[in-house]
Each structure stands twice: as structure tokens, then as C-alpha cells.
Amino acid sequence: MKLPNDHQTIEAESFLAEKGALKGQVALRPAKGQKFPTTLLLEGNKALLQDYPVGTRFKLQVSLAQRPSGEDYLFTSWQWDARVLSQPGDEVR
């Protein structure tokens, strides 16, 4: 798969989905105050969901993508930079 070259950096967070097809699963969304709405989900780098607790905030490179159905989503590749900003229980300074 050829990676998009129009990616940009945003802050994102993992969360437990409460409705829809992902109900009860951990997912990624843009953090509040970012360019993209929090309703737009991120896909692509499964390690971010498997290796970190729910509520972890990341700085990620993403690219806006579209499914064949026309639905928008954000793609982030395991090959792109990803940095942990905070995890649940971190001290706020």
C-alpha cells in the first residue's frame, strides 16, 4: 500500500467507544480543539490501541482518507512518527 504524503500532525486520544459498530472497543479520535472533529476516527496503527491504556494522548501524523462509501476517517501509519504525550494517572504539572 502506498502511504499518503499529505499527512499532518495532531493530538489524539484513545477512548472506549460507547455506541455504534465499535461499542465496547478501544478506538482513537482527535483530541478536542484540533483541526478535525472528535467524531472522526483514526485507523492504521494498531499498536497505539494494544500497547497503551485507554485515555492515552498521542501526537500523531495523520492523513484524511475516505472509504468507498464516502465516509471520512483519519489514517495513521505505524511507519509515521507517534509520540506519547500522557497516560492516565500521569501527574499534571
C-alpha positions, 0 to 999 in steps of 0.5 A: 500500500502506498502511504499518503504524503499529505499527512499532518500532525495532531493530538489524539486520544484513545477512548472506549467507544460507547455506541455504534459498530465499535461499542465496547472497543478501544478506538482513537479520535482527535483530541478536542480543539484540533483541526478535525472533529472528535467524531472522526476516527483514526485507523492504521496503527494498531499498536497505539490501541494494544500497547497503551491504556485507554485515555492515552494522548498521542501526537500523531501524523495523520492523513484524511482518507475516505472509504468507498462509501464516502465516509471520512476517517483519519489514517495513521501509519505505524511507519509515521512518527507517534509520540506519547504525550500522557497516560492516565494517572500521569501527574499534571504539572 
